Amino acid sequence: MTVSGYGLHGGAAVTATLKPAPADHGVVFQVRSGGRKTEIPALVQYLLPSERSTALARAGAAIGTVEHLLATCRGMGVDNCLVEVFGDELPGFDGSCRIWRQAMVDAGWRELPKYRKELVVEKPLMVSQDDSCLCISPAPVFGVRFLLDYSPSSTRLQWVSCIEQDGYFDGLAQARTFAFRWEVADILRYGLGQGVRDQAFLVGEAGEDPANLRMPGEASYHKIVDIIGDIMLTGIRIRGEFVGIRSGHALNHRLAALLASGLNDEKP
């Protein structure tokens, strides 16, 4: 299954091919550049510090904006995959998971003859910074809730949630990347979002414009997509309920690292 497009932030042309992999392989990115191939597992130890996306690096090679594909893998039940990439960033499209999801539906997948491993959360964990936090608590299923502020003054709030069940990812996959209007100047200054500027949407202090949405709460649902993708960097399925309050990639990465450190508690 091959997908071509432009990097969400860098805007350069890139091609990614998803190939089947054996049990316990996990999701691994094979970055090809100048005749060289470097494999970068989708694990927290290979994270590059980043505020607006999730990037991985190993042995001098790097791959950016991996979170939307990783979220799609979780949402579609794909645990093992080799992703061959020509470029330094995955195709961004409109910043949603819609094209990744459709590509997986078209290609299909198969069940492997081995039980999926799972980390069952047995006690609450939380990370925080300023007025933002992300926590996880024990729960019978995987779920995510998110609270989004619409303005710096916190005068408007949006609260959404999802629980992992049949078909739950169909809606989440539609949620596009967004930006707050007061962030645009900085985004442009740092040369980010070049591959998605005409397809993402903006959120102002008055909230979302319903005429430009695919679903009510689209911005908050995209934040849930980011959490799902970033937590895949633990390398294992998580059973528990996440709650994010104004959180972003930095806190997602910190909580993923905490969870990964507790993998001695994993259960088959």
Order of alpha helices (4+ residues) and beta strands (2+ residues): beta-beta-beta-beta-beta-beta-beta-alpha-beta-alpha-beta-beta-beta-beta-beta-alpha-beta-alpha-beta-alpha-beta-beta-alpha
